[in-house]
Amino acid sequence: MYERKAKPGKGSGPRERKTMHRKECKFCVEKVTVINYKDDKRLRHFMTERGKIVPRRISGTCARHQRLLTMAVKRARHLALLPFVAEYR
């Protein structure tokens, strides 16, 4: 006759759960204590192509190193080692 369909997410059979593993902080693995603002190659890795600083949840850095990284990027920007924004094309 008439079969009632369950709403998605309300006990509609076996669901797969995505288990996200935490990324390791690259600075903790390398045992870095000071992030130098003059090391622009390393700092560029933690910036988008638009010039924004990548957040912790994406880069995988710990809170301590993210704070040091942010300060280093801002210092490098003031000294014109890194751009504030991307060039307009």
BELTA-V737132 format. One record per backbone hydrogen bond with DSSP energy under -1.0 kcal/mol. CO is the residue of the C=O (numbers start at 1). NH is the residue of the N-H. E is the energy in kcal/mol with one decimal. If there is no record, write none. Layout:
co:CO nh:NH e:E
co:CO nh:NH e:E
//
This chain:
co:7 nh:10 e:-2.0
co:25 nh:29 e:-2.1
co:26 nh:30 e:-1.8
co:27 nh:32 e:-2.8
co:36 nh:39 e:-1.0
co:38 nh:40 e:-1.8
co:39 nh:43 e:-1.8
co:40 nh:44 e:-2.2
co:43 nh:46 e:-1.2
co:44 nh:47 e:-1.4
co:46 nh:54 e:-2.6
co:48 nh:51 e:-1.4
co:50 nh:86 e:-1.2
co:52 nh:48 e:-2.7
co:55 nh:59 e:-2.6
co:56 nh:60 e:-2.9
co:62 nh:66 e:-2.2
co:63 nh:67 e:-1.9
co:64 nh:68 e:-1.9
co:65 nh:69 e:-2.5
co:66 nh:70 e:-2.3
co:67 nh:71 e:-2.1
co:68 nh:72 e:-2.2
co:69 nh:73 e:-2.4
co:70 nh:74 e:-2.3
co:71 nh:75 e:-2.1
co:72 nh:76 e:-2.3
co:73 nh:77 e:-2.1
co:74 nh:78 e:-1.8
co:75 nh:79 e:-1.5
co:76 nh:81 e:-2.9
co:76 nh:82 e:-1.2
co:77 nh:80 e:-1.4
//
